[in-house]
Amino acid sequence: MITPKKRYLLTPGPTPVPEEVLLSQAKPMIHHRTSEFRQILKQVMEDLKYVFQTQNQVLIFASSGTGAMEAAVVNLTADGVKFLPIVGGKFGERWKEICSSIGVDFIPLEVEWGKAVNPEDVEKILKSDKNIKVVLATLCETSTGVVNDIQKLAEITKKYDAILVVDAISGLLADEFKMDEWGVDVTVSGSQKGLMLPPGLAFISLSQRAWEIVEKVNVRAYYFDLKKARKSGAEYDTPYTPAVNLVIALSKALEMIKDEGIENIWKRHSQLATICRNAITSLGLKLFAQKPSNAVTSVALPSEIDGTKMIKFIREEFGVSIAGGQGKLKGKIFRIAHLGYMNIFDLLVGIASIEFALHHLGYKFELGKGLLKVEEEFLKQYK
Amino acid sequence: MITPKKRYLLTPGPTPVPEEVLLSQAKPMIHHRTSEFRQILKQVMEDLKYVFQTQNQVLIFASSGTGAMEAAVVNLTADGVKFLPIVGGKFGERWKEICSSIGVDFIPLEVEWGKAVNPEDVEKILKSDKNIKVVLATLCETSTGVVNDIQKLAEITKKYDAILVVDAISGLLADEFKMDEWGVDVTVSGSQKGLMLPPGLAFISLSQRAWEIVEKVNVRAYYFDLKKARKSGAEYDTPYTPAVNLVIALSKALEMIKDEGIENIWKRHSQLATICRNAITSLGLKLFAQKPSNAVTSVALPSEIDGTKMIKFIREEFGVSIAGGQGKLKGKIFRIAHLGYMNIFDLLVGIASIEFALHHLGYKFELGKGLLKVEEEFLKQYK
């Protein structure tokens, strides 16, 4: 009955790609230095502004989201500038690693994994060290399932005349995010999350304030040189070969996003996240994130259950992919995503497979309670 | 949360088509009068014998299953031969309509809808009317969800030297069926059911005994002339243009079927059917079929619920297609299929959407009970 084993992707990236998007990618290859492609690029660059909630240009790179993170740091490396990476999980650590690797001056703000950064802590540091000119933050810290208060961080950075760079790779479209209204200076994201695309595209958008700094930097990067990308982008072009079919797929995904409307998308993610959390706690399990993101629910496991085994069982037996813990959380938590192209039935499959695994691993709980909770919460929110 | 509305096809045909099969269909067009295509046709004609459980040739037509039903009747229309269509639902009626339309001599055996034919009733008629030489039966009567005892009918027809023609369109691969071992003379089927293909192909296989009659008939048909098809088929060819891409898709589907194994496929359908029936009755609903098929579960609705409204609600709100009643059962029953490319999670989606609809329509039941039953029954059968 488990055969045919179909694939259910409930991980916080890659996320399921709609059939229409997959098919749009499968169209015959076209050349990128053509008016046909430029027209597509123009449209997607315009539509991305809506997704980022900005009037700034959104640049597209053929790279993973990490590429855009590096681009942000390397292009903001002006003389005497010190960086403040906020480190509350694996992706906060990535900011720190990028700073190390590029060799910029930085002091990390370590945050207990599972907690959001306290904006007051950021304020204290900015107040005490005037050389800190760039704060590196994360919207949804995918490894812990925590969402950070970006709006508040933006207020503080503005007050101290620092630049706020936000990794919105997994959070974009799931957690509310308003780049211009909130005053975020740099936003980076990737394709394989809320944008419902395969991996391979990274995005970056900079405020006027950020561009002013970037313009003065003698950037020590070639591929990720934002000034070059900006110049080409102004003509709806790219300095190097773009990932043509992914851009075509992006145009289809953006069409779907505009049709649904960003407020509706945020609301759907919030509703699915609420239902998921309630289903999880109804099974007697504890949420790991103190301030949970709408992209992913991270769940603390009782010590008698090995998370790595649990994830493996679910994937191998049912074809359902959920994520385990990363770094120091390996084996101790699992993470179920409700990110991108997902609806109530995807959640039902996820919760059922978790119930089956808990049953298999001898955990004591009331069978069916998680599914009942999904139904109850759904009906509460439905109409 | 209902958005994105994905499609869930839980109807007894068309059934979900595996991605691998869909992609195989999307390969560039090839010509049919080539050794490349003949090689494919040879392989699928061999593999179809396994699915039909026969050593006889299985012929392929570009048509719906109904085409193969007509082919059976028109090619068996020898002088003085009288037909006995067994009519226990819409597809039994189709046998009768084909007989009428072709103008053959026939007497129908009417069976109460929802019940299987009593083989003794067939025996009585064959005993009393020696001119009846062809019995037209149905493996799974899709309109009522009933499975008929084909093995018993084959024993009886053999005893009275009559030919047994079986419409195995929706039953094939879901309900156990052994053409040669049981002594079935003619089997017809279609592509869009257990074979996991889009509609467009019909299949027919005849025993030696049936061919002896067909060979003598001066057939009043051109496209469905079985003698011509047999002759071409012997050289792995078709008299007229075959549905090339569907045949290529068929070869992929047959690969998957051989990999799973027909006994496992029968077992899976039987397990899913059992789980589905238990989930349905746990909601206080009644099964309509007295002897239910493993392809589809038909459910009698309480008079206060309009089945047509219910089906419409489920389809429009959730993107889930289940089937309503046909003919005189319209509005009175609904039918949920577990046929072809389906697993436990498909059933979960089906039962959840039925629970949501029942709740919406004000039916009194314990929410979540159907889903719990699915989980309980699954765990009983699992390992």
Interface residues (C-beta under 8 A of the other chain):
Chain A: M1 I2 T3 P4 K5 K6 Y8 P18 A26 M256 E260 N264 R268 Q271 L272 I275 F318 Y341 M342 N343 I344 F345 L348 V349 A352 S353 E355 F356 H359 L367 G368 L371 L372 E375 E376 F378 L379 Q381 Y382
Chain B: M1 I2 T3 P4 K5 K6 Y8 P18 A26 M256 E260 N264 R268 Q271 L272 I275 F318 Y341 M342 N343 I344 F345 L348 V349 A352 S353 E355 F356 H359 L367 G368 L371 L372 E375 E376 F378 L379 Q381 Y382
